[in-house]
C-alpha cells in the first residue's frame, strides 16, 4: 500500500487511497524474487388514486381485480397500437407499407416498450374510422387496434387485445360455463393455461369493435356466479427498474454493477443500476474536500456559485456574494487561499479521482459514471492549512453542498474540526443549502489496517519441496498486532490444510518451527480465514531483531500453491516472507503506519458517516473487508473498493498528468478513498429522492439498507469490520419508497399502494406500509377496509351511523351507511324484508 501524505501546521493529512500495482499476490515457481533492502529514516416514482370509470368516453378503461377493486388505465396521448395476428411475420415491412400508404397522416413511433407491435399517432383523427380499417387490412385478418394505455397508478405501457382470461370457480362445470358465455358472445377459441385446470384464455369474435368493449365484457363476466375473476389480455413489457448508462468504461466499474469482471463475485456491488431507476442524484451538489479537482475535466460537472457567476463576476476581483471569498465561482483553494481549486502539482491527482467515483457524469457516452451521475462537484481544495483553515473549509463545504466527502484523515485540529463537523451535520450553518436539516459528512476510516490476503504460486511439477514462512522484526518499534496468522493452505495437486483438526497451542502436525519463538495453532474468534471461530496458525511472539519460522517438507502433485495470511506489524521494516527450497518467492511489509487498525480521525467522530472498504469477492468467494480498511465500533458501512484482485475505474487528470499518463481515466484507484465517495454519491441520490431527509436520517437509511456481507456475525445489526454492512443504493431507496412507485414515502399519500390514504389508515389504526390490510374486515360488518374508505365508514365500527343496521347490510341494500335516518334501527323488519325479497326473486 502507498499513501499520499502532506505535512501541515499542527497535523498530518493523509489521503486514504492505495496503489494497486504494489499488491503482489502471485508468483511462478522458478522465478524467485530479491529480498527488500530498507534503510530506516525518521518518520514523516408518481402516485394517485382513481375511482372506477363509469364509462369509456373519458379515455378511462378498467376491469375488476380478484379482490373486487378496479384496475384503472388511461389512454396515453393520441397513440394507438396496431396488433397484427400471431402469424404475421415482419413488423418492419408492415411499418414501411404503412408509411408509404399514409404519408404524413400517421407517425410511427419506436419510443415505446411494445417493440413487437406498431405504435402510431393519428395526425389526422378526423378520418379515424377509415384509417383504422385500412391499417387492419395491411396487418391482415385478426389484427386489432388498441389505444396505448398506461396505468393510472403506476408505470408501464400496455395494449389490449380481444381476448380475456377467465378463472372459473372450483365447483363449477367448465363445459357449462363456456356454453353460457357463448350464449352472449361469439367465442372464437378457448385455450387452457399451462399448469392449471381452471384458467382459460378466450378469444372473442372478430366483431369486437374496440378496447372499451373488451374491458366491458371482462367486467360483465367477472360478475357471473361461476366466475372467480377475469382479466383482459394485454400486451406489455416488463419495466426494468435499473438504468444502464452508455458510458464506455461503465462495464469496468464492477463496484457499481458487478457481473463477474476479472473473476469477481457476481453482485458484489452497490446495486447502482437498480437504484438509478429511482434516483440518479440529479441536482445534487457533492463537496470534494480533498486536493485539487480538475474543473475542466470533460466527465465532471462542476458547481457554479450563483452569487459569483455571470456578468463577469467570476473574475471581477469582488466578493459579490459577500461570503468572504473573492470570485469563488467554482469552489475555493483553502491551501493557497485563492479561487483556483485545480491541481497544483504533479502529485495532485487524488481529488479528481475521488470526484469521479462520486459524481462523474453518467449516460453521456464518455468515460465513466459516478454513483450520483447527475450531481455537480464542488471542489474544496486542501493543502498546508491551519486548524482554522480546516474549520473554514468544512463549513464552506457544508454551506453550499448537499453532501461533504472527505477521503482523508488527520492527526490534529480535533476540537475545531469537531465543532465544524457538528455545525454542518446539525444544520447550524447560516443560509446553508440544506437549511437546518443538516448536511451529511462522510469520512474514510483509513488504510492502515491489516487483514487477510492471498498469495498464489503456480508452476509446480510433481515433486518434493520444502516450504517456509518467516516473520522477522527489525531493531525497534512495535505496531499493530506485531505478528502474522496463516490459514487455508492449498498444496499443489489440491490437498488442503486448514488447521481445524490441529491441537490449540502446538506447532501443527507435519510442520516444524524455529527461531526466537515457535508458531502455534490458535483459535481467537477473529483470526481464522473464512470462519472467524475456527483455527489458524500464528507466528511466535518475537521481539526486536528476531525471526520465527514455520517449515514443512512434503511431496506434492502438480499445480499451484496458495495460502491466506494476516500480517500486522511495523510498516516497511518488519517482514513476512515465503520461501520454496530456500528461494524467496514473496515478501510483504505488513502496512502498519500511524493509525494501526482502529478507525482513524475524523472518521471516528460520532457525527460523521465512517466508510470502510470491501472486496469484490474474487479471491475468497465472499465479500469482506479489504485488508487495509481500518475498523472498529465507529464504522457505519463499507463499500466496494480496490483490492488484491482489481482496482476502481474513475476519472483521472487529462493529458499526461495524473495516475495514468496515457488516459483521462485510471483503473487502479482504491482504498477507503474510493469507498467513501462511492457512498457520498449514494447519499446524494437519497437526498435528491427525498429532500426532506435530515443528515441523521440519511445516515440511518444507509445503515438500514446495507447488505450483511460475510464472514463475521452481526450483533444488533452491525459488527466492527463491516459496520451495518456493504452499502446498497437500491435497498436504501426502497426504504424511502415503500411501494416503489417513484414517490418518496414523505410525500406519497398512499405508501403501500392499497388505495387507502396513509392519513386515513393511521387515523383508523391501520398500517400505512402494509397493503394486505386493505382486504381485511376488522369490524365484521361485511365491508373490507378499502370498501370502508370508499364509503366513508369506520372500519372499526360495524354500524358507523348507529342506526342498528350493519354498514355492509346498508350498502348491499342501497342505503347510506352514514345516514341514521334512512332506516329504523328498532324495526327488525327493516333488516329482514330486503333479505326476503332477494329470496323471492331468486
N, C-alpha and C positions, 0 to 999 in steps of 0.2 A: 504493500500500500504506500501511497505517496500523498502528502498533504501540502496544500498551498497555505503558507502562513505569513502573517505580517506582524512586525513588531510595532506596537502602538504605545501611546503615552499611558502608562499605568495598566496595560492589559495586553493579552495575546489574542488576536482574532484569527481563528483557524477555519478555513473553508473546508466543508465536510464532503469533499469528493475523493474518489480513489481512482488511480490509474490502472486500468485493467491489464495492460501489457505486462506488468510485473507479477501477475498472479500465476506463476509457474504451476502447472497442475499435472503434467505428464512428462514422460521421457521414453527413450528407446534403449534396450539393453545393448551394450557395446559402444554406447556414446556417453561415457561418464563426463561429469562437469568439474570445473575448478572450484575449490572452496573460496569463500569470500575473504577478503582482506580489508579490515576496517581499522582505521586509526581514530581513537576516541578524541573528540574535541568538545569544548564547552557547549552545553545545550543552549540553543537559542529558540296538461290537457283541457277542453270546453264542455261544461255541463249544462243541463237544463231539464225541466220536466215537461212532459207533453201528455195531454189527455187524448184518449182515443178519438180518432176523427169520426165525425158523424156522416161525412160524405167524402168523395174523392175530388170534388171540384176545386178544393183549395190546395191541390198538389200534396195532400197528406194521404199516406197509404198505411194500413195497419192490419194485423191479424192478432189472434189471441194466443198467448203463451199457455203452457200447461198449468200454470198456477192461476189462470184466469185473467191475468193482466195483459195489457196490449203491448205489442212491439210496434213502434211507430217509425215511419220513414217519410222522407220528403224528397221531391224531385230536386236534382242538383242542376240549377240553372235551366237552360234550354237545351240540355243534352239528352240524346237518346242512344239506345243500344240496339243495333241490328244483330240478332242472334240467328245464325244460319242453322239448318238442320245438322244433326250429328255427323252425317256422312259427307258434308260439304268440305272439300279438300283445302283450297287455298284462300286464306283471308286476304293475302296481298293482291292476288289477281282480281278478287272481288272489289277491293278498295279502288284499284286502278280503273275498273269498269265504271264504278260509281262516280269517281272524279271526272271521267271523260263524259259521262252522260249528263251529270247535273251541273258541272262547272262551278260557278260561284254560289249556286243556290244552297249547297251543302258543304260544310267544312268537316273533314275527318280529323279527329284529334288522337294523338298517341300518348298524350299525357294522362294516362289512366292506369288503374290496376288491372283492368279487364283486357289483357293483351290478346286473348283468343277470340274476341268479338270486335265488331266495328262500332266505335263510339263516334257519334257525329252531332253536329249542331245544325239546326234548320235556320238558314239565313233569311229564308222567305217563308214564314209559317202560314201565310195566307192560303197556300195550296197544300197544306199538310196531308190531307186525305189521299190526293193523287200521288204525291211524292212517296208516301208510305207504301202505296200499292206498287209503285214502280220499284222501290227498294226490295220489297218482298219477292217480286218477280226475278230480280237479279240474284237474290240469295237462294231462291228455289223453294219448292213446296215444303211446308213445315217450318218455314222461318217465322220469326216473331220480332216485334219491335216493342221494347220496354223503355220507359224513361230511365235515365241513370239516377239511381236512388242512393241516398245516404241516410244512416240512422239519425233520428232527431237527437238521441242521446248516445254519444259515442262517435267513432270514426269508421270510415270504410266506404267502399263503393260497391253497389250491387245492381243487378238487373233481374227481373222476374221472368220466368218462362211459364207457358201454360201447362204446368204440372204441379201436383200437390202431393205432399207426403201425408199419409193418414196412419195414425196408430189406433187400431181397434181395441176395444176393451176385451179383457181376457175371456169373459164368459160368453161372448157373442160369437155367432156363426159367420165366418169370413164370406162364404158364398152368399148368404142372405144379405149381409152388409153391402157387398158390391152390387147386388141386384137393386137394392133400394137406392143406391147412388145413381145407378143407370136410369132409374125412373125419372130423374130430374135433369141429368146432363149426359151428354154423349161421352163415353169413356173410350178413348182410342186404344189405350194399352194399360195393363196393370202389371207392375214388376215388383216382386217381393225384395226387400232389402236384405243384405247379407247378414247372417248370424242372428236373425230374429224372425219370429213367426207371426208377428203382429203388426209390422210396419210395411207399408206398400207405397210405391211411387206410382201415382195415377196420372196418365196423360189425358188431358182434356181434348175435346174435339177442335177441329180447325175453325169452328165458328166463334171461338173466344176472341172478342174484338181487341181487348187491351189489358194492361196490367191491373187496372182497377177491378175488372171482372174476376181475375184470378184471386185477388185479395178478398173480394166479396164472397166467392164460393168457399174459400177457406174458412171464413167466419161462419158461414151457414153450416157447413159440415161439422165444425167444431161443436155446434150445439146439439147434434144428433145424439140420442141416448146410447148408441153403441160405439160412439167415437170418444177416445180418450183425449186426443189432440190432433190438430192438423197444422201444416206449415206450407206456404207456397214455396216451390222450388226456386231458389235464387242462384244466380251466378255471382260469385265473388272471389276475391283472392285474399289470402291472409296478409295482414299488415305487419310487416316486420317492425318490432319495437326498437330495433337498433338502427344505427346510422353509420354507414361506411364512407369515410371521406375518400376523395380521389387523389390525395397526396401520394406521390410515387414511393416515398420511403415509409409510408404507414405500415406496409407489410413487414417491415423490420421492427416495428415498435411493439414488441411482444408484451411489454408492460401494460399496454392499452388493450391489446387483443391477441391473446396467446393461442396460436393454432399449432404449436409444437415446433416453432422455429428453433433450429440448432439442437434438436432433441429435448426441448423444454417440455415440462408437464403442461398438457393442454388445459387451458382455462386458469393458469396461474397468472392472473391479470386482475385489473380493476373493473372488468365488465364495462369498458368505456362505450363501445358501440351500442350496447343495450341501453345504457344511461342517456346517451346522446339523443335517443328517440324522444326523450322528455326535456332535456336541457343541455345546452352547449356553452353556457356561460356568456351568452350574448349580452353585451352592455356592461360586463363586469370590468373592474379595474383591479389588477393584481400588482402590488408594490413588490419589486425585487430589490430588497435591501442587501446589497452584495457589492462585488467590484463592478467594473464598467459593463454596461449593456450597449451593444451596437444598435444605435437608434435607427440607422438606415438599412438594417437587415431586411431583405425583401419578404421574409417569412414571419416578421414580428410587427404587430400593430402597436405603436407607441402612443401612450396617453398624451393628450394635448390639454394643457391648463387653460380653461376657458377665460380666466382673468388675464392671461398673458398671451393670448392668441388673436391674430387678426389686426389689420390696420397698422402693421409694423411693430406691434407690441413685443414681438419675440426678441427684438434686438434694439429697443429704444433706450436702453440703459436706465429704465424706470421700474419701480416696484408698482406696477399698475394695479395689482390686486391687493396691495397693502399687507402681504403676509410676511414681509421681512426678507424675501428672496427676490433679487432683481432678475427679471427675464427668465424665470423658471418655467418656461413654456413646455418643457418635456422632462421635468424632474430636476434633481439637484445633485451635485457632487459635493458631499459633505467632507470628503477627504481633502480636496483642493479648494473648497468654498467657492465654487463657481457654478454656472448653469450648463456645464457640459458633462453629462454623466456617462459619456462614451469611454471605452477602454483607453488607457493612457500608456500602456507599455506592452512589451512582447508577451509577458505572462499574465496579462489582464484578460483572461479568457472565460473565467468561471461564470460571471453574471449572464453572459449571452447564452451559455448552455443551459443554465438554470431557467432563464426566461422561456426558452423553447419548450422545456418539459411542461411548464405550467400553462403557457398560453400561445404557443406557435399557432399561426393562422391555419385553420382547417378547411378542407374542401376547396382549396384554391389552386389545386393542380400543381403544387410546388412543395418539394421537400417533405417536411414532417407536419405533424399536428400536435398540439398540446392537449392536456386533459380538459382545459377550458378553451376550446378552439375559437370561441367568439369574444374572448376577453382582450382588453388592452393592457399593455405593460407600462407600469410607472417605474422608471429607473431611479433608485436611491443609492447613489454610489458611495461606498465607504473608502477608507484609506487610513492614514495615520491621524487618528482622531482622539480627542479628549472625551472624558465621560459625558460632559455636557453635549458634545457633538453627537454622541450616541443617543442621548435622550432626545435631542432635537430631531435627529434623523428618524427615530422611531415614531415620534408624534407627527412629524410631517407625513410619513407613510400612512399613519392611521387616519390622518385628516382627509386625505384625497383618495384613498383606496378602499376597496371592499374587503380585501384580504392582504395581509402582510407576510411575505415569505422571507425566511431567514435561514440560509443554508450555511451557518457558521456557529462557532462557539467562542467564548471569551473568558479570560481569566481574571476579570476585574470589573469595576464600574457597576457592581451589582445593585447598590442602592438606587442609583439614577435609572438604570435600566428597569429595575423592578417597578419603580414609580411610573416611568414612561409606559411600560407594557400595561400596567393597571389602568392608566388613563385611556389607552387605546381600546383595550378589551371591554372596559366597563362604560364606554361611551362618554368619557369626560372631556373630549377634545371639542372646543367651541366650533360650531359650524362644520362639523365633520360630515363627510359624505353620507355616512350611515346614521347620523344623528346620535341619539342616546342608546341605540341598540347595540353599539359596540362593534369593533372590527376584529375578527379572529386573527391571532398572531401565531404563526407556525414556526417551530424551530426544529432543526436537525438534532438528533440525540448525540451524534458524533461517530467517528470512525475508528476509535482507539480500542475497541473491544477485541475479544478473541472468541473463537468458536470452531465448530467442526469444519474441516477442509478435507478434500480428497486428492490423493495422488495416485497416478496410474503409470506403470512402467511396462511397455509392451515389448514383444520380440523374443520371448523366452523359447528356446528349443527344449525338448525333453532333457532333463539332466538333474544334477545335484548342485545346490547353491547354498552359500552362506549369506544370510540376510541380517543386517544390523541397523538398529535405530539408536541414535545418540542424541542426548541433550547435554549441552555444555553452557557454563556460565563464565563470564569474564571476571575481572578483578574487583568490581564493585557494582552497587545498585541492584535492588530487588524491586520489581514492578509486577503488577498483575498477580496471577496465581503462582508465578515463578515455577512452572512445571509444564509437563506435556502428558496428555492422555492419548492412547492408541486403541483402535477398535476396528472390528469388521474387516479383517484381512481376507482377501480373495487371492489364493495362490494360483500360479499358472497351472492350467488344467481344470480349474473350477472348484477345488476344495476350499472350504472356508474355515476361519477361526474367529469366533465371536466372544470367546472367554466366558460364555454364560454358564458353563459347567465347571469352570476353574474355581479353585478354593480361594476365598477372600483372604488377603493378607499374605499371599505367597507368590513367588515367581511362577508364571503359568507353566504347566507341563509341556515339555518339548522345547522350552526356552532356557537360556541362562542369562544372568545379569552380572555386570562387573562395574568397577569404578567407585566413586565416592559413596554411593548408596544403591540399593537394589530396586529395580522396577517391581511393582506389586499389583495384583488384581484388586480392584476396588469396586464398590457399589455405593455411590454417594447420593443417588437420587437426581443427579443433574448430568454428570459427565459419562453417559453411555450413549453411543450413537443410535439414533432411530427410536430407541425406547429408553428414556432417561432413567427408568427404575432398574435397568439391567446392569451388567458388568462391563468394565473396560480395564486396561492395564495402564498404570500411572508410573511416570518416571520417578526415580528415587529422589528423596529430598536432599539436594546438594547445596553447598554454599559457594562462595566466590572461588573462581579458578578451579572448579571441579567438573568432572564429567561422569555421566551414568549411561551405561549401555545395556541394550536388550538384544540378544543374539540367538539365532536358530539356524541350524543346517538341516536341509531336507531335500529329498528327491521330489521333483515336481513334473507335471505334464507340460505340454507346450501351451503358449498363450501369453496372457498379460497378468501382471500382479497389480493389485490395488489395495489401498488401505485408507482409513479415515483417521485424522488426528486433530487434537485441540491443543495448541501451543500458546502459552501465555507467560511472557517474561519481558525482559528489557529490550526495547526496540533497537534492532540493528547490531546488538553486541552479544546477546545470548542467542544460541542457535539450536535448532532441531535439524538433524541431518540423517540421511538414509544411504546405506552402502550395500552393494551386492559384490561379494567376493573381493572386498577391500576397496572397490572403486566407488567414488561418491556420485550418486545419481540425483540427489535432491537435498536442498537446504532451505530453511525458512527462518527468517528473523521474526519472532512472534508478533511484533507490532504493538507493543505496549508503550505508548508515548503520551505522557501528560495525564489524561483523564482516567486511565485504567478502564475497567469495564462499565462503571456506573454511568448513568445519563449525565451528560455534560451540561454546564450552564451556558445560556439561559433556558435550554430545553427543560431543565429541572424546575423552573419557575412554575408555580401551580396555575398561573393564568394562561400559560402558553399551551398550544397543542404540540406535544412532543412526538416526532415521527422517526421511526426506525426503518431499516431496510430488510426486505425479504427476498428470497431466491426465486429462480424460475423453475425449481424442482427437478432439473435435469439430472443432477448427479446422485441425489438420494431418493428420487421418486416421490418426494413430498415437499411442499412449500415449508420453509422455515426461515428463521432469522439468518441473514448473511453474517458470516463470522465476525466481520469488523464492526457491526452495528451495536453501539453501546445500549445497555439495557438496564432495567430497574423498575421500581414501582411507579415512576413518573411517566412511563411510555403510554401514549394514548393508542396509537395504531402503528402498523408497519405498512410499507408499500413496496412493490417490486422495484428492484434496482440492480445495478451492476453486480455480478457475482463471478465465481470461478468459470462459469460456462459462457457468459456473454454480457456485454455492456448495454448501455442505453443509447439509442439513436436520437439526437436532438440537434438544435441549431448550433453552429459554430461561427466564429468571426469569418467574414468573407475574404476572398483572396488568399494570400499566402499566410495571413495571420491566423491565430487560433491553434486548437489542438491538432487539427488536420490541415496541413498546408495545401492539400490538393482539393479541398472541398469546402463548401459553405456549411457543412454538417459534419458531425462526428458520431461514430458508433461505439465509442469507448468511454462514454461518461458513466458515472456511477456514484456509489457512496450514499450516505444519508443526504448528501447534497442534492441528489436526483430524486430520492424518495420524497423529500419534503415538498418541492414544487409540484410533484405529481398530486399530492394531497391538497396543496393550495388550489390547484385547478379544480379538483373535485369540490372543494369548499365553495369556490366561486360559482360553480354550477348550481349547488344547493341554494345559495343566496339569491341567485337570479331566478330560480324556480319559485322560491318563496321569500321575497324580500322582507317579510315580517319577522324572520328569524333573528334572534339576538345572537351575539357571538357565543354565548354559553350554550344556547340551544343547538347551534350548528355543530359545536364540538360533540354534544351528546348524540346527534344524528350520525356523525361519523363513527362514533363508537358502536352504536346500536346496529348500524348497517354493515359492520365489518364481518368478514368470513373468519371462522375459527380454524386456523391452519395448524398443522402438526409441528413438532411431536409432543409438546408439553401440555399438560392438563390445564384447564381454566377453572379458577375458583372465583365464584361470583362474577363470571363473565370475562375475566382477564387473567393474564399471567405476566410476569416481569419481562419475558422475552419478546412477546408479540403484542403487549398491551391488550386491547379488546379484539385484536385480530388484524388481518390484512384488509385494507380499505376496499370498499366495493361501491362504485358510483351508483349503479343501478339499484341495488338494495337500499342504499341510503335515500335515493329519490323516492322509492316506493313508500318509505316511512313518512314522506311528506305528501303522498298522493295515494291514499288507501285504495281507491278504485281504479288507479292507473288511467284516468281519463284526461290527463294533462293539466288539470286544475288542482292547485295545492289544497290540502285539507283546510287551510286557514281561510280560504275564500270560496271553497266548494260548499254549496248549500246542502249537498247530499253526498257525503263522503263515501258511503258504501253502495251508492248507486241502486238503492232499493225503492226509489220513487217516494220516499218519505223524508221530508227535510230534517236535517240534523237537529235544528232547534225544537221541532215538534217531537222528535224521538227523545231528546233529553228531557223535555217537559213532561213526557209520559213514561219516564224511567225505562226507555228502550236504549239499545246500544247503537249509536250512530256509525259505528265501524263494523257492524255485523249485518250483512244483507239478509241473512237467513231468518231474522226475526220478523220479516215482512209478512210471512205466511202463517205466523203463529196467532193464536186466539186466546190470550190470557184470561179474558173475562167470560169465555164460553158462551158468547151470545150469537154465534153463527157468522160473525164478521171477522176476517183476519185483520191484522194491524194496518196493512195497506188500505184495506177497504174502510177501516175506521177513519183513517186520514181522509180518504176521498169523500166520506160522508160527514166529516167534521164531528165525529162522535168520539167518545172517550174509550180508548182500548182497554182501560182497566175498570170500566163500569158497564155492566150488561144492559143497563137501562139508563141511557145518558140523559133523557128528559124526564125521568122519574114518573112516567105515566102508567107504569105497571105492565108494559109490554117490552120484551127484549128488542134491542136495536136490530138484530138480524131479522126478527119477525116483522118489524115495521118496514124495513127495506124490501123484504120479499113480497109484502102485500101493498106496496106502493105508498106507504105512509112516510111521514117525515120523522126520523128518529130524534130530532131536536125540537119537536113541537109537542108539548104535553097536552095541547087542546084537541089534537086530531084523533084521540081515542079515549074511551072511558076506562081508566085503569082498573076500576072495581067491577066492570061488567065483563065476566068471563066469556060471554057470547061474542064480544068483540074480537076475541082471540080465536074462538072456535069456528065461527061462521066462515071465515076465508078458507080454513082448512077443509071444512065440509064441502064448500063449493068446489074446491080443487078435486076432491074425491068424486063428486057427482059428475064433473066434466070428464074425468078420466073414464 
